Amino acid sequence: MIKEDMMEPNQLQQQQDRVQLVDVREPSEWYAGRIPGARWIPMGELSGRLDELERERPVVTVCRSGHRSGQMADYLTERGYRAENLDGGVTAWTEQGLPLRRPHDEKPGEVA
C-alpha cells in the first residue's frame, strides 16, 4: 500500500480551482453537507467511474475523517493519478471554519 499524500483544509481551499475534489462518502453523508465544488463519487463506485476524472489534474479525495478517502487516494495513485487526501476530512474542514453546503438547496450543511 502506498502512503497517500495529505492536504490540509486551508491549503485545499486556496488550491481548489486547480484540483478535482472527489467526495467518496455515502449518500446520507453527502446530503447532510458537502464542500462546495466537490464532485460526489461514492467509494464503492469510484473504480467504475474513473473516466469522469481528468488524468492531467490532481485529485483530492475527501470523506468524514480522512480514512476512506486515504484508501481512495492510494487507489488512484496506483492507477497513475496524482492524488492526495484531505487530512482530517470534512470534520477538519468544518473545524477550521470552512463552509459545508447541502447539495440540494445550498443551505449550510453539517458533518454526518
N, C-alpha and C positions, 0 to 999 in steps of 0.2 A: 504494500500500500504506500502511496505517495503521501507525504505530509503536505497538506494544502497550504497555500499562502493565505494570509489573513489580511483583511482590510478593516480599518476602524470606521465606525459610523460617520464621524465628521469628514474623514478622508473620502468616503463614498459620496457624501453629499456634494463635496467640491468637484468630484470627477464624474458624477452621474451622467452627464451628457456624453461622456466618452466610452462608457461601458454598457453592456447589456445586463440589466439587473433581473435575475430569474428567481422568483419566489417558488420554492418547492413544497410549501405547506399544503395541508389538507383543506378541503372546501370550507369547513367551519372556521378555520383559522384565517383564511384569505378574506372571507366575507366579513369577519369581525373588524379587520383593519389591515391595510397593506401600505407599503412605502409607495408614495406617488411615483409613477413612472415604471414601476415593476411590471414584469411580464409573469403571468401565472402559468407554470408548468409543474403540476404536482409530481413529487418524487417518483411515483410509480409509472408516470407517463414519459419521463424525460428520455429514456432510451428510444422510444418510438417517435420523438418529436425533435430530434437533433437537427433536422433540416430547417427548423424555424430559427436557428441560431447562426449568426454570421461568424465564420471562422476567423476573419481578419480583425474582429473587435473583441477585446477582453470581455469575459463573463464574470459577474459577481453573483454567487448564489446566496440565498437567504432562507432561513427558517426561523423558528421561535427563539432557539438558543444558540444555534450555530453547529449543532451536532449533525443533523441530517444534511444540511447544506454543505457541511465539510465533506461528507461522503460523496455528495454530488459534484463538488469541485474536484475531488480526486478522480471521479469517474470521467469528467470532462477533460481533465488534464491527460489522462491515459489515452484519450481519443484525439489528442492533438490540439485541443482548445487551450487558450491562455485563460485559466480560471482561478479565481480567488473566492474565499468565503468571507461573508460579513461576520466579523468577530463579535460574538455575543448575540447575533441575530436581531430580530425586531425588538426583543427585550432591551438590548443595549441601545438600539436606535432611539427608543422612546425614553430611556433613562437619561439620554443626553439632550432631551427636549426637542427631538426632531419629530416631524408630524407623521401620523398614520391617518389614512383616509379609508372610509368604507367604499368599496368599488362601485356599488350600485347608486349611491347618491352623493358621494364626495364629502359627506359629513365626517367630523373627527371619528376615528376608529379606535380600537383597543387591541391589546395583545390577548389572543385566545390560546 
